Amino acid sequence: MFRKLTDTIYVSPQIGLDEIAEAARIGIKLIINNRPEGESDDQLPGPEVEAAARTVGVDYVAIPVTHSGFSEPQVAAMAKALNEAEGPVLAYCRSGTRSTLLWALSEASQGGDPDALTNMAAKAGYDANPVRPLMDMLKARA
């Protein structure tokens, strides 16, 4: 279920309690929730994910992204969360796409190569091309 972007970054569709336990078992130290609360009836609410994560020693942060797009504060929050994580990270949303795109944007904002980021996303089964122009702009500003 978890898709590996790098040695320390994984993305996933919506997680449940079993996946939280699995994340802890494989060494995940931070779970990033990229879903807005109430996006769908079948999602586990963020506070429940946070409580379950903390119970098994995993940190949690919510950086919700709606389908309307990405903002600079979201990109900065993702970069901060990734930089401050004390080990491997699992980011999730409905399908894993928003988490992957936000990861790519945060990496580009810190000087990451958009070609390499696009390739890493593709290897994990995600298409980063929709945010490629934004990655290029963020890289140029880094």
Secondary structure, 3 states (H helix, E strand, C coil): CCEECCCCEEEECCCCHHHHHHHHHCCCCEEEECCCCCCCCCCCCHHHHHHHHHHCCCEEEECCCCCCCCCHHHHHHHHHHHHHCCCCEEEECCCCHHHHHHHHHHHHHCCCCHHHHHHHHHHCCCCCHHHHHHHHHHHHHC
